[in-house]
């Protein structure tokens, strides 16, 4: 059984320190940022999106539990006040030791139920091109590609 619980302050502090570094690594791997600027740009992005940490309005950060074991987290937001029925998943992770056990699919189904309760009827998300496992999950869950950005180093 998977349960999503609103992230508390302690869980948020643990999450944000990991997330800033992880996002910076993904941006470097995708060729968007250099190593020199990545951490600062990542911190800036999170500060803009979550100025009040886990209490930022229209942002819902959840810890994912299997029974009483913390297995991951998911963050969904209603990012555009003019379109409150549209949500966006900013971050989603199942910790490495719990991957491949079906928790991601169950958590995605649970966040859809929560989103409906918030009045959301459409959910968007971003996935880095190099993250083939996540792309596969999202496609299996019915997410469709809406944009593709491509690049080539020459």
N, CA and C atoms as an extended XYZ file, in Angstrom:
462
Properties=species:S:1:pos:R:3:atomname:S:1:resname:S:1:resid:I:1 pbc="F F F"
N         0.838       -1.187        0.000 N   UNK     1
C         0.000        0.000        0.000 CA  UNK     1
C         0.885        1.253        0.000 C   UNK     1
N         0.504        2.209       -0.796 N   UNK     2
C         1.227        3.487       -0.906 CA  UNK     2
C         0.346        4.589       -0.322 C   UNK     2
N         0.958        5.453        0.487 N   UNK     3
C         0.260        6.594        1.065 CA  UNK     3
C         1.084        7.850        0.811 C   UNK     3
N         0.418        8.915        0.398 N   UNK     4
C         1.063       10.217        0.233 CA  UNK     4
C         0.648       11.098        1.404 C   UNK     4
N         1.634       11.619        2.125 N   UNK     5
C         1.361       12.499        3.267 CA  UNK     5
C         2.048       13.833        3.011 C   UNK     5
N         1.373       14.950        3.344 N   UNK     6
C         2.029       16.255        3.171 CA  UNK     6
C         3.392       16.265        3.852 C   UNK     6
N         4.364       16.779        3.132 N   UNK     7
C         5.733       16.822        3.630 CA  UNK     7
C         5.826       17.771        4.823 C   UNK     7
N         6.481       17.314        5.887 N   UNK     8
C         6.688       18.192        7.032 CA  UNK     8
C         8.007       18.958        6.850 C   UNK     8
N         8.287       19.872        7.774 N   UNK     9
C         9.460       20.739        7.636 CA  UNK     9
C        10.767       19.940        7.620 C   UNK     9
N        10.876       18.935        8.465 N   UNK    10
C        12.091       18.118        8.509 CA  UNK    10
C        12.281       17.358        7.192 C   UNK    10
N        11.203       16.776        6.692 N   UNK    11
C        11.282       16.055        5.420 CA  UNK    11
C        11.643       17.006        4.289 C   UNK    11
N        11.088       18.225        4.339 N   UNK    12
C        11.395       19.211        3.307 CA  UNK    12
C        12.874       19.571        3.318 C   UNK    12
N        13.446       19.799        4.493 N   UNK    13
C        14.870       20.154        4.581 CA  UNK    13
C        15.744       19.054        3.974 C   UNK    13
N        15.398       17.821        4.264 N   UNK    14
C        16.144       16.686        3.700 CA  UNK    14
C        15.960       16.657        2.184 C   UNK    14
N        14.716       16.826        1.743 N   UNK    15
C        14.410       16.798        0.312 CA  UNK    15
C        15.147       17.911       -0.437 C   UNK    15
N        15.059       19.143        0.036 N   UNK    16
C        15.572       20.281       -0.728 CA  UNK    16
C        17.081       20.216       -0.897 C   UNK    16
N        17.792       19.732        0.104 N   UNK    17
C        19.247       19.640       -0.037 CA  UNK    17
C        19.614       18.623       -1.119 C   UNK    17
N        18.887       17.528       -1.177 N   UNK    18
C        19.115       16.527       -2.219 CA  UNK    18
C        18.651       17.054       -3.581 C   UNK    18
N        17.469       17.669       -3.611 N   UNK    19
C        16.862       18.096       -4.875 CA  UNK    19
C        17.702       19.144       -5.599 C   UNK    19
N        18.257       20.082       -4.869 N   UNK    20
C        19.081       21.121       -5.487 CA  UNK    20
C        20.267       20.491       -6.205 C   UNK    20
N        20.932       19.572       -5.545 N   UNK    21
C        22.081       18.907       -6.143 CA  UNK    21
C        21.668       18.013       -7.326 C   UNK    21
N        20.578       17.287       -7.161 N   UNK    22
C        20.107       16.377       -8.206 CA  UNK    22
C        19.680       17.142       -9.464 C   UNK    22
N        18.971       18.243       -9.265 N   UNK    23
C        18.530       19.061      -10.396 CA  UNK    23
C        19.729       19.660      -11.124 C   UNK    23
N        20.702       20.112      -10.368 N   UNK    24
C        21.923       20.664      -10.972 CA  UNK    24
C        22.604       19.600      -11.834 C   UNK    24
N        22.721       18.375      -11.308 N   UNK    25
C        23.342       17.280      -12.078 CA  UNK    25
C        22.572       16.992      -13.364 C   UNK    25
N        21.237       16.988      -13.284 N   UNK    26
C        20.422       16.740      -14.485 CA  UNK    26
C        20.598       17.847      -15.516 C   UNK    26
N        20.676       19.088      -15.055 N   UNK    27
C        20.851       20.207      -15.981 CA  UNK    27
C        22.234       20.168      -16.642 C   UNK    27
N        23.246       19.726      -15.892 N   UNK    28
C        24.587       19.563      -16.476 CA  UNK    28
C        24.554       18.436      -17.506 C   UNK    28
N        23.957       17.294      -17.129 N   UNK    29
C        23.908       16.128      -18.028 CA  UNK    29
C        23.141       16.429      -19.309 C   UNK    29
N        22.136       17.292      -19.216 N   UNK    30
C        21.344       17.623      -20.407 CA  UNK    30
C        21.986       18.727      -21.235 C   UNK    30
N        23.095       19.292      -20.730 N   UNK    31
C        23.806       20.328      -21.480 CA  UNK    31
C        23.241       21.725      -21.306 C   UNK    31
N        22.326       21.907      -20.344 N   UNK    32
C        21.715       23.217      -20.135 CA  UNK    32
C        22.579       24.162      -19.312 C   UNK    32
N        23.302       23.606      -18.341 N   UNK    33
C        24.110       24.423      -17.451 CA  UNK    33
C        25.527       23.878      -17.375 C   UNK    33
N        26.478       24.769      -17.073 N   UNK    34
C        27.853       24.328      -16.832 CA  UNK    34
C        27.994       23.917      -15.371 C   UNK    34
N        29.038       23.161      -15.082 N   UNK    35
C        29.269       22.735      -13.696 CA  UNK    35
C        29.496       23.932      -12.771 C   UNK    35
N        30.135       24.970      -13.280 N   UNK    36
C        30.447       26.147      -12.462 CA  UNK    36
C        29.199       26.872      -11.968 C   UNK    36
N        28.154       26.878      -12.773 N   UNK    37
C        26.967       27.659      -12.426 CA  UNK    37
C        25.805       26.823      -11.899 C   UNK    37
N        25.870       25.506      -12.032 N   UNK    38
C        24.718       24.644      -11.810 CA  UNK    38
C        24.110       24.738      -10.411 C   UNK    38
N        24.902       24.654       -9.374 N   UNK    39
C        24.343       24.685       -8.010 CA  UNK    39
C        23.664       26.024       -7.732 C   UNK    39
N        24.316       27.125       -8.103 N   UNK    40
C        23.705       28.441       -7.875 CA  UNK    40
C        22.400       28.597       -8.643 C   UNK    40
N        22.371       28.155       -9.895 N   UNK    41
C        21.148       28.259      -10.688 CA  UNK    41
C        20.049       27.347      -10.146 C   UNK    41
N        20.435       26.178       -9.668 N   UNK    42
C        19.463       25.273       -9.084 CA  UNK    42
C        18.847       25.871       -7.820 C   UNK    42
N        19.689       26.420       -6.948 N   UNK    43
C        19.188       27.069       -5.728 CA  UNK    43
C        18.223       28.197       -6.084 C   UNK    43
N        18.604       28.990       -7.072 N   UNK    44
C        17.761       30.108       -7.504 CA  UNK    44
C        16.401       29.603       -8.003 C   UNK    44
N        16.408       28.529       -8.774 N   UNK    45
C        15.152       27.964       -9.296 CA  UNK    45
C        14.234       27.524       -8.160 C   UNK    45
N        14.795       26.785       -7.202 N   UNK    46
C        13.977       26.317       -6.081 CA  UNK    46
C        13.490       27.468       -5.215 C   UNK    46
N        14.329       28.486       -5.006 N   UNK    47
C        13.903       29.648       -4.216 CA  UNK    47
C        12.763       30.395       -4.889 C   UNK    47
N        12.784       30.476       -6.213 N   UNK    48
C        11.706       31.143       -6.938 CA  UNK    48
C        10.418       30.337       -6.884 C   UNK    48
N        10.534       29.016       -7.032 N   UNK    49
C         9.343       28.168       -7.055 CA  UNK    49
C         8.750       27.930       -5.669 C   UNK    49
N         9.604       27.867       -4.658 N   UNK    50
C         9.151       27.560       -3.298 CA  UNK    50
C         9.654       28.616       -2.298 C   UNK    50
N         9.221       29.858       -2.442 N   UNK    51
C         9.727       30.912       -1.557 CA  UNK    51
C         9.356       30.703       -0.080 C   UNK    51
N         8.298       29.933        0.162 N   UNK    52
C         7.888       29.634        1.547 CA  UNK    52
C         8.077       28.142        1.846 C   UNK    52
N         9.080       27.571        1.216 N   UNK    53
C         9.408       26.156        1.412 CA  UNK    53
C         8.176       25.276        1.175 C   UNK    53
N         7.944       24.310        2.055 N   UNK    54
C         6.839       23.363        1.842 CA  UNK    54
C         5.474       24.003        2.069 C   UNK    54
N         5.469       25.260        2.535 N   UNK    55
C         4.209       25.958        2.786 CA  UNK    55
C         3.839       26.936        1.660 C   UNK    55
N         4.572       26.900        0.561 N   UNK    56
C         4.296       27.798       -0.565 CA  UNK    56
C         2.907       27.501       -1.143 C   UNK    56
N         2.114       28.555       -1.310 N   UNK    57
C         0.754       28.430       -1.805 CA  UNK    57
C         0.718       27.691       -3.150 C   UNK    57
N        -0.321       26.914       -3.339 N   UNK    58
C        -0.595       26.183       -4.581 CA  UNK    58
C         0.467       25.150       -4.932 C   UNK    58
N         1.325       24.827       -3.981 N   UNK    59
C         2.335       23.783       -4.146 CA  UNK    59
C         2.066       22.721       -3.096 C   UNK    59
N         2.061       21.482       -3.513 N   UNK    60
C         1.720       20.377       -2.627 CA  UNK    60
C         2.849       19.355       -2.701 C   UNK    60
N         3.634       19.294       -1.641 N   UNK    61
C         4.772       18.374       -1.572 CA  UNK    61
C         4.397       17.223       -0.649 C   UNK    61
N         4.568       16.019       -1.152 N   UNK    62
C         4.179       14.832       -0.405 CA  UNK    62
C         5.349       13.884       -0.222 C   UNK    62
N         5.402       13.287        0.949 N   UNK    63
C         6.296       12.170        1.194 CA  UNK    63
C         5.512       10.913        0.838 C   UNK    63
N         6.178        9.982        0.183 N   UNK    64
C         5.540        8.741       -0.243 CA  UNK    64
C         5.954        7.632        0.719 C   UNK    64
N         4.963        6.979        1.289 N   UNK    65
C         5.227        5.900        2.241 CA  UNK    65
C         4.663        4.582        1.722 C   UNK    65
N         5.431        3.526        1.919 N   UNK    66
C         4.941        2.157        1.753 CA  UNK    66
C         4.854        1.620        3.165 C   UNK    66
N         3.621        1.354        3.618 N   UNK    67
C         3.375        1.079        5.029 CA  UNK    67
C         3.929        2.274        5.804 C   UNK    67
N         4.886        2.118        6.684 N   UNK    68
C         5.428        3.265        7.415 CA  UNK    68
C         6.837        3.621        6.972 C   UNK    68
N         7.249        3.112        5.815 N   UNK    69
C         8.610        3.343        5.322 CA  UNK    69
C         8.578        4.433        4.256 C   UNK    69
N         9.401        5.468        4.441 N   UNK    70
C         9.506        6.546        3.467 CA  UNK    70
C        10.245        6.020        2.243 C   UNK    70
N         9.574        6.028        1.079 N   UNK    71
C        10.172        5.481       -0.142 CA  UNK    71
C        10.412        6.525       -1.228 C   UNK    71
N         9.903        7.757       -1.028 N   UNK    72
C        10.109        8.775       -2.044 CA  UNK    72
C         9.329       10.040       -1.758 C   UNK    72
N         9.192       10.867       -2.788 N   UNK    73
C         8.451       12.122       -2.661 CA  UNK    73
C         7.896       12.541       -4.016 C   UNK    73
N         6.864       13.373       -3.974 N   UNK    74
C         6.286       13.937       -5.194 CA  UNK    74
C         5.781       15.346       -4.887 C   UNK    74
N         5.960       16.237       -5.874 N   UNK    75
C         5.581       17.645       -5.719 CA  UNK    75
C         4.723       18.030       -6.918 C   UNK    75
N         3.479       18.407       -6.629 N   UNK    76
C         2.569       18.883       -7.667 CA  UNK    76
C         2.146       20.304       -7.317 C   UNK    76
N         1.991       21.126       -8.336 N   UNK    77
C         1.602       22.518       -8.120 CA  UNK    77
C         0.504       22.912       -9.088 C   UNK    77
N        -0.277       23.869       -8.653 N   UNK    78
C        -1.203       24.575       -9.541 CA  UNK    78
C        -0.468       25.873       -9.855 C   UNK    78
N         0.350       25.834      -10.927 N   UNK    79
C         1.317       26.903      -11.133 CA  UNK    79
C         0.784       28.152      -11.802 C   UNK    79
N        -0.352       28.061      -12.469 N   UNK    80
C        -0.891       29.214      -13.181 CA  UNK    80
C        -2.240       29.596      -12.572 C   UNK    80
N        -2.315       30.734      -11.866 N   UNK    81
C        -3.576       31.127      -11.219 CA  UNK    81
C        -4.751       31.276      -12.200 C   UNK    81
N        -4.435       31.535      -13.467 N   UNK    82
C        -5.513       31.671      -14.450 CA  UNK    82
C        -6.026       30.309      -14.933 C   UNK    82
N        -5.293       29.231      -14.576 N   UNK    83
C        -5.708       27.877      -14.962 CA  UNK    83
C        -5.605       26.945      -13.748 C   UNK    83
N        -6.448       27.179      -12.721 N   UNK    84
C        -6.331       26.373      -11.506 CA  UNK    84
C        -6.654       24.896      -11.713 C   UNK    84
N        -7.264       24.568      -12.850 N   UNK    85
C        -7.582       23.163      -13.123 CA  UNK    85
C        -6.405       22.407      -13.746 C   UNK    85
N        -5.272       23.084      -13.943 N   UNK    86
C        -4.095       22.436      -14.509 CA  UNK    86
C        -2.995       22.347      -13.445 C   UNK    86
N        -2.470       21.145      -13.283 N   UNK    87
C        -1.387       20.917      -12.337 CA  UNK    87
C        -0.102       20.592      -13.067 C   UNK    87
N         0.990       20.653      -12.334 N   UNK    88
C         2.290       20.340      -12.905 CA  UNK    88
C         3.113       19.621      -11.847 C   UNK    88
N         3.642       18.458      -12.198 N   UNK    89
C         4.508       17.722      -11.290 CA  UNK    89
C         5.925       18.247      -11.483 C   UNK    89
N         6.419       18.943      -10.471 N   UNK    90
C         7.760       19.526      -10.544 CA  UNK    90
C         8.852       18.529      -10.201 C   UNK    90
N         8.535       17.605       -9.317 N   UNK    91
C         9.556       16.633       -8.930 CA  UNK    91
C         8.870       15.371       -8.446 C   UNK    91
N         9.530       14.263       -8.700 N   UNK    92
C         9.011       12.958       -8.298 CA  UNK    92
C        10.196       12.016       -8.215 C   UNK    92
N        10.303       11.348       -7.103 N   UNK    93
C        11.391       10.378       -6.994 CA  UNK    93
C        11.008        9.252       -6.051 C   UNK    93
N        11.439        8.095       -6.431 N   UNK    94
C        11.423        6.938       -5.553 CA  UNK    94
C        12.889        6.673       -5.246 C   UNK    94
N        13.216        6.581       -3.959 N   UNK    95
C        14.605        6.375       -3.577 CA  UNK    95
C        15.132        5.095       -4.210 C   UNK    95
N        16.397        5.141       -4.573 N   UNK    96
C        17.021        4.078       -5.368 CA  UNK    96
C        16.759        2.672       -4.829 C   UNK    96
N        16.878        2.481       -3.528 N   UNK    97
C        16.723        1.141       -2.965 CA  UNK    97
C        15.293        0.602       -3.068 C   UNK    97
N        14.317        1.484       -3.412 N   UNK    98
C        12.923        1.064       -3.524 CA  UNK    98
C        12.421        1.051       -4.974 C   UNK    98
N        13.288        1.379       -5.905 N   UNK    99
C        12.882        1.412       -7.307 CA  UNK    99
C        12.657       -0.005       -7.830 C   UNK    99
N        11.787       -0.105       -8.842 N   UNK   100
C        11.516       -1.390       -9.466 CA  UNK   100
C        10.547       -2.264       -8.690 C   UNK   100
N         9.854       -1.679       -7.702 N   UNK   101
C         8.924       -2.454       -6.883 CA  UNK   101
C         7.468       -2.020       -7.076 C   UNK   101
N         7.229       -1.173       -8.078 N   UNK   102
C         5.870       -0.743       -8.379 CA  UNK   102
C         5.393        0.478       -7.615 C   UNK   102
N         6.251        1.046       -6.762 N   UNK   103
C         5.832        2.191       -5.955 CA  UNK   103
C         5.582        3.438       -6.806 C   UNK   103
N         6.366        3.622       -7.851 N   UNK   104
C         6.221        4.819       -8.691 CA  UNK   104
C         4.850        4.845       -9.352 C   UNK   104
N         4.454        3.747       -9.912 N   UNK   105
C         3.152        3.683      -10.590 CA  UNK   105
C         2.012        3.927       -9.595 C   UNK   105
N         2.119        3.332       -8.411 N   UNK   106
C         1.074        3.512       -7.397 CA  UNK   106
C         1.040        4.958       -6.910 C   UNK   106
N         2.217        5.569       -6.748 N   UNK   107
C         2.272        6.966       -6.306 CA  UNK   107
C         1.686        7.897       -7.367 C   UNK   107
N         1.952        7.598       -8.635 N   UNK   108
C         1.388        8.427       -9.714 CA  UNK   108
C        -0.139        8.330       -9.722 C   UNK   108
N        -0.673        7.160       -9.484 N   UNK   109
C        -2.132        7.007       -9.419 CA  UNK   109
C        -2.694        7.776       -8.232 C   UNK   109
N        -1.994        7.722       -7.114 N   UNK   110
C        -2.443        8.422       -5.907 CA  UNK   110
C        -2.400        9.936       -6.100 C   UNK   110
N        -1.371       10.453       -6.780 N   UNK   111
C        -1.301       11.908       -6.982 CA  UNK   111
C        -2.417       12.366       -7.917 C   UNK   111
N        -2.838       11.507       -8.834 N   UNK   112
C        -3.981       11.858       -9.697 CA  UNK   112
C        -5.253       12.016       -8.866 C   UNK   112
N        -5.443       11.128       -7.903 N   UNK   113
C        -6.615       11.227       -7.022 CA  UNK   113
C        -6.560       12.510       -6.204 C   UNK   113
N        -5.402       12.822       -5.661 N   UNK   114
C        -5.222       14.057       -4.884 CA  UNK   114
C        -5.470       15.270       -5.783 C   UNK   114
N        -4.919       15.244       -6.996 N   UNK   115
C        -5.083       16.364       -7.932 CA  UNK   115
C        -6.564       16.600       -8.247 C   UNK   115
N        -7.297       15.527       -8.476 N   UNK   116
C        -8.744       15.676       -8.736 CA  UNK   116
C        -9.426       16.366       -7.567 C   UNK   116
N        -9.022       16.010       -6.347 N   UNK   117
C        -9.578       16.644       -5.153 CA  UNK   117
C        -9.260       18.128       -5.062 C   UNK   117
N        -8.184       18.546       -5.696 N   UNK   118
C        -7.802       19.959       -5.740 CA  UNK   118
C        -8.483       20.706       -6.888 C   UNK   118
N        -9.259       19.979       -7.700 N   UNK   119
C        -9.911       20.589       -8.851 CA  UNK   119
C        -9.077       20.541      -10.117 C   UNK   119
N        -8.001       19.778      -10.092 N   UNK   120
C        -7.118       19.649      -11.248 CA  UNK   120
C        -7.636       18.526      -12.152 C   UNK   120
N        -7.732       18.816      -13.453 N   UNK   121
C        -8.166       17.774      -14.385 CA  UNK   121
C        -7.155       17.530      -15.508 C   UNK   121
N        -6.008       18.185      -15.417 N   UNK   122
C        -4.932       17.976      -16.383 CA  UNK   122
C        -3.606       18.158      -15.662 C   UNK   122
N        -2.706       17.186      -15.831 N   UNK   123
C        -1.405       17.255      -15.166 CA  UNK   123
C        -0.302       17.224      -16.217 C   UNK   123
N         0.633       18.160      -16.102 N   UNK   124
C         1.813       18.172      -16.948 CA  UNK   124
C         3.032       17.825      -16.113 C   UNK   124
N         4.119       17.516      -16.781 N   UNK   125
C         5.382       17.268      -16.107 CA  UNK   125
C         6.500       17.401      -17.113 C   UNK   125
N         7.719       17.498      -16.611 N   UNK   126
C         8.911       17.561      -17.452 CA  UNK   126
C         9.766       16.368      -17.099 C   UNK   126
N        10.363       15.761      -18.101 N   UNK   127
C        11.306       14.676      -17.853 CA  UNK   127
C        12.529       14.922      -18.716 C   UNK   127
N        13.696       14.768      -18.129 N   UNK   128
C        14.926       14.939      -18.899 CA  UNK   128
C        15.041       13.799      -19.905 C   UNK   128
N        15.482       14.131      -21.104 N   UNK   129
C        15.582       13.160      -22.188 CA  UNK   129
C        16.406       11.940      -21.843 C   UNK   129
N        17.429       12.114      -21.023 N   UNK   130
C        18.294       10.986      -20.690 CA  UNK   130
C        17.662       10.036      -19.663 C   UNK   130
N        16.532       10.410      -19.093 N   UNK   131
C        15.881        9.592      -18.072 CA  UNK   131
C        14.856        8.653      -18.715 C   UNK   131
N        15.355        7.627      -19.367 N   UNK   132
C        14.501        6.715      -20.139 CA  UNK   132
C        13.543        5.916      -19.261 C   UNK   132
N        13.952        5.585      -18.059 N   UNK   133
C        13.071        4.820      -17.166 CA  UNK   133
C        11.845        5.655      -16.802 C   UNK   133
N        12.057        6.910      -16.426 N   UNK   134
C        10.941        7.787      -16.084 CA  UNK   134
C        10.051        8.031      -17.297 C   UNK   134
N        10.649        8.250      -18.439 N   UNK   135
C         9.857        8.452      -19.654 CA  UNK   135
C         8.956        7.257      -19.908 C   UNK   135
N         9.498        6.062      -19.745 N   UNK   136
C         8.709        4.850      -19.940 CA  UNK   136
C         7.541        4.772      -18.966 C   UNK   136
N         7.793        5.099      -17.704 N   UNK   137
C         6.725        5.088      -16.701 CA  UNK   137
C         5.620        6.061      -17.088 C   UNK   137
N         5.998        7.293      -17.415 N   UNK   138
C         4.993        8.308      -17.726 CA  UNK   138
C         4.174        7.919      -18.957 C   UNK   138
N         4.811        7.348      -19.951 N   UNK   139
C         4.071        6.907      -21.132 CA  UNK   139
C         3.099        5.798      -20.770 C   UNK   139
N         3.512        4.848      -19.937 N   UNK   140
C         2.618        3.776      -19.486 CA  UNK   140
C         1.440        4.328      -18.701 C   UNK   140
N         1.653        5.448      -17.998 N   UNK   141
C         0.600        6.065      -17.193 CA  UNK   141
C        -0.327        6.950      -18.029 C   UNK   141
N        -0.066        7.061      -19.335 N   UNK   142
C        -0.946        7.810      -20.217 CA  UNK   142
C        -0.513        9.233      -20.520 C   UNK   142
N         0.664        9.624      -20.072 N   UNK   143
C         1.172       10.958      -20.399 CA  UNK   143
C         1.648       10.954      -21.845 C   UNK   143
N         1.355       12.033      -22.535 N   UNK   144
C         1.746       12.161      -23.930 CA  UNK   144
C         2.800       13.246      -24.079 C   UNK   144
N         3.682       13.062      -25.037 N   UNK   145
C         4.704       14.067      -25.322 CA  UNK   145
C         4.019       15.289      -25.920 C   UNK   145
N         4.304       16.462      -25.349 N   UNK   146
C         3.726       17.704      -25.871 CA  UNK   146
C         4.779       18.581      -26.527 C   UNK   146
N         6.053       18.395      -26.162 N   UNK   147
C         7.151       19.158      -26.738 CA  UNK   147
C         8.402       18.301      -26.688 C   UNK   147
N         9.259       18.508      -27.646 N   UNK   148
C        10.561       17.840      -27.619 CA  UNK   148
C        11.600       18.886      -28.002 C   UNK   148
N        12.609       19.049      -27.153 N   UNK   149
C        13.727       19.913      -27.466 CA  UNK   149
C        14.917       19.019      -27.720 C   UNK   149
N        15.604       19.248      -28.804 N   UNK   150
C        16.749       18.403      -29.139 CA  UNK   150
C        17.989       19.272      -29.332 C   UNK   150
N        19.142       18.666      -29.115 N   UNK   151
C        20.404       19.387      -29.304 CA  UNK   151
C        21.473       18.416      -29.762 C   UNK   151
N        22.494       18.955      -30.402 N   UNK   152
C        23.629       18.173      -30.858 CA  UNK   152
C        24.883       18.991      -30.615 C   UNK   152
N        25.855       18.378      -29.985 N   UNK   153
C        27.140       19.042      -29.809 CA  UNK   153
C        27.985       18.803      -31.058 C   UNK   153
N        28.507       19.872      -31.629 N   UNK   154
C        29.333       19.726      -32.857 CA  UNK   154
C        30.718       20.297      -32.638 C   UNK   154
